[in-house]
Amino acid sequence: MKRNLFITFEGPEGAGKTTVIQKIVERIEEKNIEVLPTREPGGIEIAEKIRAVILNPEHTAMDERTEALLYAAARSQHYFEKVRPALDAGKLVICDRFIDSSLAYQGFARGIGVDEVLAINEFAIGKKLPDVTILFDLSPEVGLARIHAHGGREINRLDVESLAFHEKVREGYMLLVERYPERIKVVNADQDVEQVVEDVWSILLDVMQ
Ligand code: TMP
C-alpha cells in the first residue's frame, strides 16, 4: 500500500471538508498508515499569522494581487516547513485546500488569470502538485446557507463575497477538473456526510493501492 501520498481536499465554503477529513484520517490510521492532517492557509505559526491578515473582514482594501501573493507565501512556508518533511519521512499528508484554491479563487474568480497565479505558485513551491485532489462539488447557495446556519464557524473576508463570486469559484474549479482530469476527482457534497465519506474513501483506496 502506498504511504507517502500527498492528498488535498478542495471545494467551496460549507462543503463539509473538515468533518469528512477527520473521518478519513481515522480510517487511514486504522490501516496503520501514519497520516498528517493539515490545512491552508495556515498549518504552522507563520502561515496562521498570514491567514489572519488575509481573512480579516476589516481588510477590505486588500488588492487581489496582494491576496494571491499572501496565499502563495503562506503555502511556501507551510510546504517546506511541514508538508515536504512529512512526505520525505514516509507519511501520508492530507491538506485541507492547496494550490487549486488559489487557481479557482484568485486566478479565476478574482480574474487575475489561472496561468498567472500558477506562475507565482510555481515560484513558491516548485512544480510539485498533489498526488490526488478530492473536489467537493456543491452549489454556493447550499454551501453559504450551511455556514450561516451552523454559526460556530468564523465568517471570513471571502465568505462575504457575492453569490456571483462563489459561482465563479465553482466554474473555476470545473475548469481545473478539465485541465487535470487524472489528478482531480469530483465528489458530490450535497449528500449525507456518511455517503460523502464513502465516496471519498473508495477513491482513496484506489489511489493508495
Ligand atoms: P477555510 O480554511 O475556512 O476554507 O477558508 C479559507 C478561505 O480562503 C476560503 O474562503 C478559501 C480561501 N482561499 C483562497 O481564496 N485561496 C487559497 O489559495 C486558499 C488556500 C484559500
Residues whose N, C-alpha, C, O or C-beta is under 5 A from the ligand:
A	BS01	TMP	E40 P41 Y71 R97 F98 S101 S102 Y105 L158 D159
